[in-house]
Amino acid sequence: MDYNVNNEGFYGEFGGAYIPEILYSNVENLKNNYLRIIDDDDFKVEFDSLMRDYVGRPSPLYFAKRLSDKYRTRIYLKREDLNHTGAHKINNTVGQILLAQRMGKTRIIAETGAGQHGLATATVCALKGLKCIVYMGETDVARQQLNVRKMKMLGAEVRPVSSGNKTLKDATNEAIRDWCCNPSDTHYIIGSTVGPHPYPDMVTRFQSIISKEIKSQLSEKEGRNYPDYLIACVGGGSNAAGSFYHYLNDTRVKLIGVEAAGLGIDTGKTAATIHLGKRGIIHGSRTFVMQDEDGQITEPYSVSAGLDYPGIGPVHANLFVTQRAEYLAVTDGEALDAALELTQLEGIIPALESSHALAVFGKKKFKPDDVIVLTLSGRGDKDMEILDC
């Protein structure tokens, strides 16, 4: 079975491009040109150069000995937290800014929750001298002040969003409205594997550098290029999609995505879309969506701003229904405990998003000879006021 996108922009029954007419030419132009552009030799040379010399790739694959000893298995951490700007988000923004330039766009917009994608977008816009506007819910502006200050220092305009729950969904809504008003000169750098085709595929391709590196690094460290398990947190799903990409058709590898259960799946304060969502359309894509009986989107909740989203990327919806990947849900408390555990066992302070993935070790039993790779998607600097409580 092929788990990648088809020519119509679908992953099985999920995906597509459900967009207002004013954006049709923009999205069609992107769809018709992105593969040609990113396959161009000049693009590859510049992308690879920036990945190496600007982002600092390859990111290390670190054997977490004390964590492994505690859980009696073999745990490697893919250190995306060591990238420039502190997360995996920079992989995608570098790719999209090069794409936008080649398509003649002069104005960049983005949405952000935890602020890491907004920071990464502001960073590449500063690098390339392009105007940058970042939409961010007021709730997230308040809890991610460090990243807000960084974005402003980089020259970006941060526009707080006061509608809805004032979080990631609402920021995305406003970014799409902006794009509808400025379709000709503006490129929307979506930060995850969500939105209309070709965004889920495009973002996955830029993030697939994660799994590409894992293959070569595991060969060196374990004498084989595949793990028994791959684990990553999932909000929209970009770090997980990039971690899974080169292993999708390798059934020796078990894939585990981890959602934010918030205060608990049954509490009404959760962001566990795979567990609670129904088929629907959100932000231009058919996928699982948290919604009420009337089809109205329900407000998600998580202590982690980056996982606080009521949908999920169509690639993950398809991996779930085909049973290629397993999806677990982790509560706020479990994630906070896992963050403290990694900090005190390995001297690494993880982002709250990544901490959800780390909590899997307290929920699932692994064998002593299992080789596990967990993508540490970001570092915890931005979350210190929450972690230090």
Phi, psi and chi 1 to 4 in degrees:
 res  aa     phi    psi   chi1   chi2   chi3   chi4
   1 MET       -  140.1 -179.0  179.2  -68.0      -
   2 ASP   -97.7  121.8 -171.0   -4.9      -      -
   3 TYR   -96.3    3.0  -60.9   99.8      -      -
   4 ASN   -89.0  173.1  -72.7  -54.8      -      -
   5 VAL   -69.2  146.8   73.8      -      -      -
   6 ASN   -94.3 -178.5   65.7   20.1      -      -
   7 ASN   -65.2  -20.8  -68.2  -26.4      -      -
   8 GLU   -91.6    0.1  -76.4   73.2   48.7      -
   9 GLY    88.4   22.3      -      -      -      -
  10 PHE  -116.0  145.4  -76.6   87.1      -      -
  11 TYR  -104.8   96.4  -60.5   83.9      -      -
  12 GLY    61.7 -122.0      -      -      -      -
  13 GLU   -90.3   -1.1   63.4 -178.0  -73.4      -
  14 PHE  -110.1  151.2  -56.5  102.1      -      -
  15 GLY   116.9 -136.7      -      -      -      -
  16 GLY    83.2 -174.2      -      -      -      -
  17 ALA  -138.1   95.1      -      -      -      -
  18 TYR  -103.1   94.1  -59.5   86.7      -      -
  19 ILE  -132.9  155.2   51.4  174.7      -      -
  20 PRO   -67.2  152.4   19.6  -29.8      -      -
  21 GLU   -58.1  -32.3 -172.8  174.1  -11.7      -
  22 ILE   -64.7  -23.0 -165.6  168.0      -      -
  23 LEU   -96.0   -3.5  -69.0  179.8      -      -
  24 TYR   -58.1  -48.6 -179.1   80.3      -      -
  25 SER   -65.8  -37.1   62.4      -      -      -
  26 ASN   -61.6  -50.2 -121.2   19.8      -      -
  27 VAL   -68.3  -39.2  172.1      -      -      -
  28 GLU   -62.8  -41.9  -82.6  -67.0  -62.9      -
  29 ASN   -61.1  -43.8 -171.7   32.3      -      -
  30 LEU   -64.1  -46.3 -170.3   60.7      -      -
  31 LYS   -60.5  -40.0 -178.1 -177.7   77.7  173.3
  32 ASN   -78.8  -13.8  -67.6  -26.2      -      -
  33 ASN  -121.2  -18.4  -72.7  -69.3      -      -
  34 TYR   -64.2  -39.3   81.7  105.7      -      -
  35 LEU   -68.4  -40.0  -70.3  175.5      -      -
  36 ARG   -63.5  -42.7  176.4 -173.6   58.6   79.0
  37 ILE   -67.9  -47.3  -68.0  171.8      -      -
  38 ILE   -74.4  -13.3   67.5  178.5      -      -
  39 ASP   -92.3   -3.9 -161.7   41.1      -      -
  40 ASP   -71.4  140.2  179.0   75.6      -      -
  41 ASP   -61.0  -40.8  -73.3  -18.1      -      -
  42 ASP   -63.2  -40.6  -72.8  -17.2      -      -
  43 PHE   -61.8  -48.1 -178.6   97.2      -      -
  44 LYS   -59.4  -42.6  -70.8  178.4 -179.1  177.3
  45 VAL   -62.6  -46.5  167.2      -      -      -
  46 GLU   -68.5  -42.0 -172.0  171.9    5.9      -
  47 PHE   -61.1  -48.9 -179.2   77.2      -      -
  48 ASP   -63.3  -38.1  -69.2  -14.3      -      -
  49 SER   -64.2  -44.4  173.5      -      -      -
  50 LEU   -68.5  -37.2  -73.0  170.5      -      -
  51 MET   -59.1  -41.0  -75.0  -67.5  108.8      -
  52 ARG   -77.1  -52.9 -178.9 -176.7   66.4 -113.7
  53 ASP   -93.3  -18.9  -60.2  -30.3      -      -
  54 TYR  -108.5  -48.4 -170.7   68.8      -      -
  55 VAL   -78.7  -34.1  176.4      -      -      -
  56 GLY    95.2   27.7      -      -      -      -
  57 ARG   -85.7  156.7  -57.1 -159.6   70.9   93.3
  58 PRO   -73.7  144.2   26.8  -34.3      -      -
  59 SER   -75.3  144.3   63.0      -      -      -
  60 PRO   -64.5  151.9  -19.3   31.4      -      -
  61 LEU  -106.7  108.0 -173.9   68.5      -      -
  62 TYR  -105.5  127.4  167.8   69.0      -      -
  63 PHE   -81.3  114.8  178.9   66.4      -      -
  64 ALA   -87.5   89.9      -      -      -      -
  65 LYS   -66.7  -47.2 -175.3  178.8 -173.9  -53.2
  66 ARG   -69.8  -36.5  -65.6 -169.8   67.8 -155.2
  67 LEU   -66.0  -40.9 -167.4   67.0      -      -
  68 SER   -62.4  -42.8  -63.0      -      -      -
  69 ASP   -62.3  -40.3  -72.4  -12.9      -      -
  70 LYS   -64.2  -42.1  175.0  167.7 -177.0  177.7
  71 TYR   -99.8    5.2  -70.2  104.7      -      -
  72 ARG    55.1   49.5  -62.5  178.4 -177.6  177.6
  73 THR  -153.6 -175.4 -169.3      -      -      -
  74 ARG  -112.7  107.0  -62.1 -179.2   59.6   76.2
  75 ILE  -111.9  122.3  -58.4  169.0      -      -
  76 TYR  -109.9  142.8  -73.9   90.1      -      -
  77 LEU  -110.5  123.5  -57.2  178.4      -      -
  78 LYS   -83.8  111.4 -178.0   57.8  172.3  160.4
  79 ARG   -85.5   66.2  -61.9  -69.8  -51.9  -83.9
  80 GLU   -67.5  -17.2  -65.1  -60.8  -68.0      -
  81 ASP   -66.1  -17.3   59.6  -50.0      -      -
  82 LEU   -90.5   -1.8  -66.7  178.5      -      -
  83 ASN   -65.2  156.2  -70.1  -22.7      -      -
  84 HIS   -54.0  133.2  179.5   42.1      -      -
  85 THR    80.1   -6.4   71.7      -      -      -
  86 GLY    89.4   15.5      -      -      -      -
  87 ALA  -162.3  175.6      -      -      -      -
  88 HIS   -71.1  -16.8   68.8  -68.5      -      -
  89 LYS   -56.8  -30.8  -64.9  -66.9 -171.9 -178.8
  90 ILE   -63.4  -28.8 -168.0   74.4      -      -
  91 ASN   -57.5  -44.1  -55.2  -34.7      -      -
  92 ASN   -75.4  -40.9  170.7   50.2      -      -
  93 THR   -69.4  -34.3   59.6      -      -      -
  94 VAL   -61.3  -47.5  166.8      -      -      -
  95 GLY   -60.7  -44.9      -      -      -      -
  96 GLN   -73.2  -31.3  -74.2 -154.1   50.0      -
  97 ILE   -69.3  -35.7 -157.9   75.2      -      -
  98 LEU   -67.3  -38.3  -62.4 -177.6      -      -
  99 LEU   -65.1  -45.5 -175.2   67.5      -      -
 100 ALA   -61.0  -42.3      -      -      -      -
 101 GLN   -59.4  -44.5  -84.5 -166.8  -46.6      -
 102 ARG   -70.4  -17.7  -76.6  158.6  173.2   78.5
 103 MET   -97.4    6.2  -64.9 -177.1   70.5      -
 104 GLY    78.6   19.0      -      -      -      -
 105 LYS   -83.9  142.7  -56.6  -62.7 -178.3  179.1
 106 THR  -119.6   -6.2   56.2      -      -      -
 107 ARG  -132.5  131.3 -179.7  176.8  179.3  -88.4
 108 ILE  -117.7  133.8  -57.8  -62.3      -      -
 109 ILE  -122.6  157.2   57.6  172.2      -      -
 110 ALA  -154.3  160.6      -      -      -      -
 111 GLU  -111.2  156.2   85.8  -62.0  -35.2      -
 112 THR  -152.3  150.6 -162.2      -      -      -
 113 GLY  -110.7  -73.2      -      -      -      -
 114 ALA   -71.0  -12.2      -      -      -      -
 115 GLY    94.4  -12.3      -      -      -      -
 116 GLN   -69.6  -39.1  -73.1  -58.5  134.0      -
 117 HIS   -71.0  -40.5  172.8   60.3      -      -
 118 GLY   -60.4  -43.2      -      -      -      -
 119 LEU   -62.4  -44.1  173.6   58.8      -      -
 120 ALA   -65.3  -37.3      -      -      -      -
 121 THR   -68.4  -45.3  -57.6      -      -      -
 122 ALA   -59.9  -36.1      -      -      -      -
 123 THR   -64.9  -48.9  -63.3      -      -      -
 124 VAL   -73.0  -27.4  -63.7      -      -      -
 125 CYS   -68.3  -38.2  -74.5      -      -      -
 126 ALA   -64.1  -41.4      -      -      -      -
 127 LEU   -59.5  -39.1  175.3   69.0      -      -
 128 LYS  -103.9   -1.2  -68.1  -64.3 -174.7  178.5
 129 GLY    71.7   34.6      -      -      -      -
 130 LEU  -108.3  148.6  -64.6 -178.5      -      -
 131 LYS   -65.1  137.2 -178.5  178.0  177.6   61.9
 132 CYS  -133.4  127.4  179.6      -      -      -
 133 ILE  -125.0  125.9  -63.1  166.0      -      -
 134 VAL  -117.0  124.6  178.7      -      -      -
 135 TYR   -93.6  132.8  -70.4   90.6      -      -
 136 MET  -147.6  128.9 -169.8  173.5 -169.3      -
 137 GLY   -60.0  145.0      -      -      -      -
 138 GLU   -59.0  -34.2  -74.0 -177.2  -12.1      -
 139 THR   -61.1  -43.0  -60.1      -      -      -
 140 ASP   -74.2  -34.0  -66.3  -24.4      -      -
 141 VAL   -57.6  -41.5  168.6      -      -      -
 142 ALA   -68.9  -38.5      -      -      -      -
 143 ARG   -93.3   -3.2   60.6 -179.9  170.4  176.1
 144 GLN  -130.0   49.2  -60.7  -69.2  -12.5      -
 145 GLN   -61.4  -35.1  -94.5  -62.4  -57.4      -
 146 LEU   -60.9  -46.3  178.8   60.1      -      -
 147 ASN   -67.9  -33.9  -84.6  -20.1      -      -
 148 VAL   -61.5  -45.1  172.3      -      -      -
 149 ARG   -63.7  -39.2  -64.9 -158.2  -60.0  -89.9
 150 LYS   -63.8  -44.7  -72.9 -179.8 -179.6  178.2
 151 MET   -59.4  -43.8  -75.8 -175.7  -91.1      -
 152 LYS   -65.1  -39.6  -70.6 -179.8  177.8  178.7
 153 MET   -62.2  -33.7 -174.7  175.8  179.8      -
 154 LEU   -76.4   -5.5  -73.9  157.9      -      -
 155 GLY    99.8    4.5      -      -      -      -
 156 ALA   -80.8  151.0      -      -      -      -
 157 GLU   -94.8  120.5  178.3 -173.2  -11.9      -
 158 VAL   -98.6  117.8  179.5      -      -      -
 159 ARG  -104.5  108.1  -67.4 -173.1 -179.3  175.2
 160 PRO   -67.7  143.7  -16.7   30.9      -      -
 161 VAL  -114.4  126.3  176.2      -      -      -
 162 SER  -105.5    2.2   58.4      -      -      -
 163 SER   -85.7  161.2   58.5      -      -      -
 164 GLY    58.4 -134.5      -      -      -      -
 165 ASN   -85.6   -1.8 -147.7   29.4      -      -
 166 LYS    62.1   37.9  -53.9  173.7 -172.6  177.5
 167 THR  -129.0 -153.5   55.5      -      -      -
 168 LEU   -61.4  -43.8 -178.0   56.3      -      -
 169 LYS   -56.3  -43.7  166.0 -176.4   68.5   70.5
 170 ASP   -71.2  -36.1  -46.7  -64.7      -      -
 171 ALA   -63.5  -39.8      -      -      -      -
 172 THR   -64.9  -42.7  -54.7      -      -      -
 173 ASN   -55.2  -45.9  -70.4  -16.8      -      -
 174 GLU   -69.2  -36.3  -71.1  -56.2  -44.4      -
 175 ALA   -63.5  -40.7      -      -      -      -
 176 ILE   -65.9  -39.3  -69.0  172.5      -      -
 177 ARG   -60.9  -42.2  -72.4 -168.8 -173.8  100.9
 178 ASP   -60.6  -46.0 -178.4  -48.7      -      -
 179 TRP   -61.1  -38.9 -160.3   21.7      -      -
 180 CYS   -62.4  -32.9  -72.8      -      -      -
 181 CYS   -83.8  -19.0  -64.7      -      -      -
 182 ASN  -134.0   57.0  -58.4  -80.4      -      -
 183 PRO   -72.4  -25.8   26.2  -33.2      -      -
 184 SER   -79.3  -42.8   59.8      -      -      -
 185 ASP  -102.7   -3.1   65.1  -18.3      -      -
 186 THR  -108.2  135.9  -62.3      -      -      -
 187 HIS  -111.8  131.6  177.3   69.2      -      -
 188 TYR   -95.0  111.2  178.9   11.6      -      -
 189 ILE   -86.9   94.6  -62.6 -174.3      -      -
 190 ILE   -73.2  139.1  -66.2  179.8      -      -
 191 GLY   -92.2   -6.8      -      -      -      -
 192 SER  -138.7 -177.2 -164.4      -      -      -
 193 THR   -85.4   50.5   50.1      -      -      -
 194 VAL  -124.8  179.9  -60.5      -      -      -
 195 GLY    88.9 -179.3      -      -      -      -
 196 PRO   -72.1  152.4   28.6  -36.3      -      -
 197 HIS   -57.5  132.7  177.7   66.9      -      -
 198 PRO  -100.9   11.2   37.0  -37.1      -      -
 199 TYR   -56.8  -48.7  -81.6   99.9      -      -
 200 PRO   -57.5  -40.8  -27.7   37.5      -      -
 201 ASP   -71.6  -41.8 -178.5   55.0      -      -
 202 MET   -63.3  -47.7 -174.3  167.5   65.8      -
 203 VAL   -63.6  -41.1  174.8      -      -      -
 204 THR   -59.7  -42.8  -63.3      -      -      -
 205 ARG   -62.8  -42.1  -74.0  172.7 -175.6  -90.6
 206 PHE   -68.1  -34.4  -70.0  138.7      -      -
 207 GLN   -81.5  -12.3  -67.2  -65.7   -3.7      -
 208 SER   -66.9   -8.3   70.5      -      -      -
 209 ILE   -59.0  -25.7 -166.9  168.9      -      -
 210 ILE   -63.4  -53.9  -59.8  172.5      -      -
 211 SER   -71.1  -30.2   54.1      -      -      -
 212 LYS   -60.3  -44.3 -179.5 -179.0  178.1 -178.0
 213 GLU   -70.1  -38.6  -71.0  177.6    3.9      -
 214 ILE   -56.2  -42.4  -70.2  170.9      -      -
 215 LYS   -58.5  -48.9  -69.3 -169.8   85.6  164.0
 216 SER   -72.4  -36.4   62.3      -      -      -
 217 GLN   -70.6  -37.8  -70.0  168.6  -35.0      -
 218 LEU   -66.9  -36.7  -92.7 -175.4      -      -
 219 SER   -56.1  -41.9  -67.4      -      -      -
 220 GLU   -70.4  -39.3 -179.3 -176.7  -33.9      -
 221 LYS   -90.0  -30.2  -66.4  176.3 -178.4  -66.3
 222 GLU  -121.6   -6.7  -70.9  -73.8  -25.0      -
 223 GLY    77.0   11.1      -      -      -      -
 224 ARG  -149.4  153.2   57.2  171.6  167.3  138.2
 225 ASN   -98.8   15.9   68.7   -1.1      -      -
 226 TYR  -137.0  145.2   67.5   95.2      -      -
 227 PRO   -90.4  172.4   34.6  -33.9      -      -
 228 ASP   -81.9  -33.1  -64.3  -66.8      -      -
 229 TYR  -136.0  141.5  -70.2   88.0      -      -
 230 LEU  -118.4  129.9  -91.7  172.8      -      -
 231 ILE  -127.3  134.8  -54.8  173.9      -      -
 232 ALA  -154.3  148.5      -      -      -      -
 233 CYS   -72.9  156.3   64.0      -      -      -
 234 VAL  -136.7  118.6  175.8      -      -      -
 235 GLY  -109.5  -87.8      -      -      -      -
 236 GLY   -77.4  -38.4      -      -      -      -
 237 GLY   116.6   23.9      -      -      -      -
 238 SER   -76.8  -40.2   63.8      -      -      -
 239 ASN   -70.2  -33.7   93.0   88.9      -      -
 240 ALA   -68.9  -43.4      -      -      -      -
 241 ALA   -61.3  -41.1      -      -      -      -
 242 GLY   -68.0  -35.0      -      -      -      -
 243 SER   -71.2  -33.2  -58.5      -      -      -
 244 PHE   -84.2  -24.5  -64.0  170.5      -      -
 245 TYR   -48.0  -54.0 -174.2   78.8      -      -
 246 HIS   -80.4    2.3  -74.7   96.8      -      -
 247 TYR  -118.5    5.3  -65.6  105.0      -      -
 248 LEU   -57.2  -38.1  -73.0  174.4      -      -
 249 ASN  -101.0   10.7  -67.7  -58.6      -      -
 250 ASP  -101.8   94.9 -173.4  -13.6      -      -
 251 THR   -74.6   -2.5   53.6      -      -      -
 252 ARG   -68.4  -21.7  -63.5  171.8  -62.4 -177.2
 253 VAL  -100.0  122.2 -177.0      -      -      -
 254 LYS   -89.7  130.4  -61.9  176.4 -179.4   66.8
 255 LEU  -104.1  131.8  -50.5  176.2      -      -
 256 ILE  -129.0  119.1  -59.6  176.9      -      -
 257 GLY  -103.5  145.7      -      -      -      -
 258 VAL  -124.9  119.3 -172.6      -      -      -
 259 GLU   -96.0  167.5  -68.2 -169.0  -61.0      -
 260 ALA   -91.5  113.7      -      -      -      -
 261 ALA   -81.9   -9.0      -      -      -      -
 262 GLY    64.3 -127.1      -      -      -      -
 263 LEU   -84.0   -2.0  -59.9 -177.0      -      -
 264 GLY   137.3  144.7      -      -      -      -
 265 ILE   -57.5  -34.1  -72.4  178.3      -      -
 266 ASP   -96.8    9.9  -59.4  -38.2      -      -
 267 THR   -91.9  -13.8   65.0      -      -      -
 268 GLY    82.3   -4.2      -      -      -      -
 269 LYS  -117.4   79.6  -71.7  -76.2 -151.2  175.5
 270 THR  -154.4  164.0 -175.5      -      -      -
 271 ALA  -131.5   30.1      -      -      -      -
 272 ALA   -86.3   77.7      -      -      -      -
 273 THR   -65.4  -43.9  -55.0      -      -      -
 274 ILE   -59.6  -38.6  -78.6  -79.6      -      -
 275 HIS   -78.9  -30.8  -68.7   78.9      -      -
 276 LEU  -116.3  -16.4  -64.2  174.8      -      -
 277 GLY   -72.8  158.8      -      -      -      -
 278 LYS  -120.9  159.1  -57.6  169.3 -172.1  172.3
 279 ARG   -60.7  132.0  -71.4  164.8  172.4   81.1
 280 GLY  -170.6 -171.5      -      -      -      -
 281 ILE  -121.2  129.7  -65.8  170.1      -      -
 282 ILE  -139.6  131.1 -176.3  170.3      -      -
 283 HIS    49.5   42.6  -61.9  138.0      -      -
 284 GLY    87.5    7.6      -      -      -      -
 285 SER  -134.9  141.1  176.1      -      -      -
 286 ARG   -86.0  122.8  176.0  175.8  164.9   78.5
 287 THR  -161.4 -164.1 -176.1      -      -      -
 288 PHE   -85.5  134.0  -74.5  110.3      -      -
 289 VAL  -134.0  137.1 -175.9      -      -      -
 290 MET   -75.1  117.2  -71.2  172.9   55.2      -
 291 GLN  -151.7  159.0   53.7 -170.1  -54.5      -
 292 ASP   -88.8 -174.7   61.8   22.0      -      -
 293 GLU   -64.6  -22.0  -68.2  178.6   -2.4      -
 294 ASP   -92.1    3.5  -62.8  -38.1      -      -
 295 GLY    83.8    7.5      -      -      -      -
 296 GLN   -80.8  134.5  -63.4  -61.3  -52.6      -
 297 ILE   -65.6  131.2  -66.4  171.7      -      -
 298 THR   -90.0  152.4   56.5      -      -      -
 299 GLU   -77.0  127.3  -63.0  -67.4  -10.5      -
 300 PRO   -81.2  162.8   32.1  -34.1      -      -
 301 TYR  -143.6  135.7  164.4   80.2      -      -
 302 SER  -157.8  148.8  169.6      -      -      -
 303 VAL   -63.5  -20.5   70.6      -      -      -
 304 SER   -97.4  116.2  162.7      -      -      -
 305 ALA   -63.8  -29.4      -      -      -      -
 306 GLY   -78.2  -12.2      -      -      -      -
 307 LEU  -110.9    5.8  -57.4 -178.0      -      -
 308 ASP   -87.4   68.1 -159.6   -7.0      -      -
 309 TYR  -138.8  136.2 -174.6   67.5      -      -
 310 PRO   -87.2    6.7   32.2  -36.0      -      -
 311 GLY  -126.0 -170.8      -      -      -      -
 312 ILE  -153.0  149.7 -165.7  162.0      -      -
 313 GLY   -57.9  141.7      -      -      -      -
 314 PRO   -61.1  -27.3   20.8  -32.7      -      -
 315 VAL   -60.6  -39.3   58.0      -      -      -
 316 HIS   -75.8  -35.5  -66.9  -68.6      -      -
 317 ALA   -58.7  -41.7      -      -      -      -
 318 ASN   -70.0  -41.5 -174.6   51.7      -      -
 319 LEU   -62.7  -31.7  -67.8  175.3      -      -
 320 PHE   -71.0  -50.7  171.5   70.2      -      -
 321 VAL   -70.0  -26.9  -60.9      -      -      -
 322 THR   -86.6   -2.0   58.5      -      -      -
 323 GLN    61.8   24.3  -60.0 -176.0  -29.7      -
 324 ARG   -73.9  -31.6  175.6   64.2 -173.2   96.7
 325 ALA  -126.3  151.6      -      -      -      -
 326 GLU  -102.5  140.2  176.4 -176.8    8.9      -
 327 TYR  -123.0  121.6  -69.4   84.9      -      -
 328 LEU  -107.4  160.1  -55.0  177.2      -      -
 329 ALA  -120.9  133.0      -      -      -      -
 330 VAL  -123.0  134.2  162.4      -      -      -
 331 THR   -79.6  166.8   65.2      -      -      -
 332 ASP   -53.4  -48.9  -69.9   -5.0      -      -
 333 GLY   -62.0  -42.6      -      -      -      -
 334 GLU   -63.8  -38.3  -69.3  167.8  -25.7      -
 335 ALA   -67.9  -42.3      -      -      -      -
 336 LEU   -64.2  -40.0  -72.7  165.2      -      -
 337 ASP   -62.8  -41.2  -71.0  -15.6      -      -
 338 ALA   -67.4  -35.7      -      -      -      -
 339 ALA   -63.2  -45.4      -      -      -      -
 340 LEU   -64.9  -38.8 -174.8   62.6      -      -
 341 GLU   -61.9  -48.8  178.1  178.2   77.2      -
 342 LEU   -63.4  -40.9 -175.9   71.5      -      -
 343 THR   -58.3  -44.8  -58.2      -      -      -
 344 GLN   -85.6  -20.8  -62.8 -173.8  -12.2      -
 345 LEU   -89.3  -35.4  -75.5  177.9      -      -
 346 GLU  -122.1   -4.4  -62.7  -71.8   -9.7      -
 347 GLY    68.7   30.1      -      -      -      -
 348 ILE  -125.2  121.1  -61.1  169.7      -      -
 349 ILE   -94.4  110.3  -56.9  174.2      -      -
 350 PRO   -88.2  156.6   34.5  -34.8      -      -
 351 ALA   -64.5  155.2      -      -      -      -
 352 LEU   -60.4  -33.3  -83.4  170.0      -      -
 353 GLU   -60.3  -53.3  -68.7   77.6   20.2      -
 354 SER   -61.6  -31.0  -50.4      -      -      -
 355 SER   -62.6  -28.7  -57.3      -      -      -
 356 HIS   -63.3  -41.2  -76.1   73.2      -      -
 357 ALA   -65.3  -41.3      -      -      -      -
 358 LEU   -62.1  -28.5  -71.7  160.0      -      -
 359 ALA   -68.1  -12.4      -      -      -      -
 360 VAL   -58.8  -32.4  165.3      -      -      -
 361 PHE   -66.2  -21.6  -63.1  115.2      -      -
 362 GLY   -88.6   -4.4      -      -      -      -
 363 LYS  -116.3  -19.9  -60.7  173.7   75.2   74.1
 364 LYS  -134.9  138.6 -169.8  176.1  178.7   74.2
 365 LYS   -92.3  134.9 -171.7   74.8  173.9  169.3
 366 PHE  -119.9  158.3  -62.0   96.7      -      -
 367 LYS   -82.1  155.6  -61.6  174.0 -174.8  174.3
 368 PRO   -59.4  -31.9  -25.4   34.7      -      -
 369 ASP   -98.0    6.4   59.3  -11.7      -      -
 370 ASP   -66.8  135.9  -80.1  -22.3      -      -
 371 VAL  -101.5  119.2  173.5      -      -      -
 372 ILE  -118.4  131.4  -59.2  160.4      -      -
 373 VAL  -114.4  121.6  174.0      -      -      -
 374 LEU  -113.8  126.7 -176.7  146.5      -      -
 375 THR   -82.1  112.9  -62.0      -      -      -
 376 LEU   -84.7   93.1 -157.0   67.7      -      -
 377 SER   -70.1  -22.6   58.8      -      -      -
 378 GLY  -165.1  167.0      -      -      -      -
 379 ARG   -98.8  161.8   60.7  176.9  176.4 -118.7
 380 GLY   -91.6    9.6      -      -      -      -
 381 ASP   -52.2  -44.5  -51.7   39.5      -      -
 382 LYS   -67.6  -18.3   66.2 -176.4  177.9   59.7
 383 ASP  -107.0   11.0  -62.4  -43.1      -      -
 384 MET   -59.5  -35.9  -75.2  -50.4  -59.7      -
 385 GLU   -66.7  -27.2  -69.6 -171.6   10.4      -
 386 ILE   -86.3  -42.3  -59.0  170.5      -      -
 387 LEU   -66.8  -34.7  -69.6  168.4      -      -
 388 ASP   -90.7   62.3 -172.6   27.7      -      -
 389 CYS  -134.3      -   59.8      -      -      -
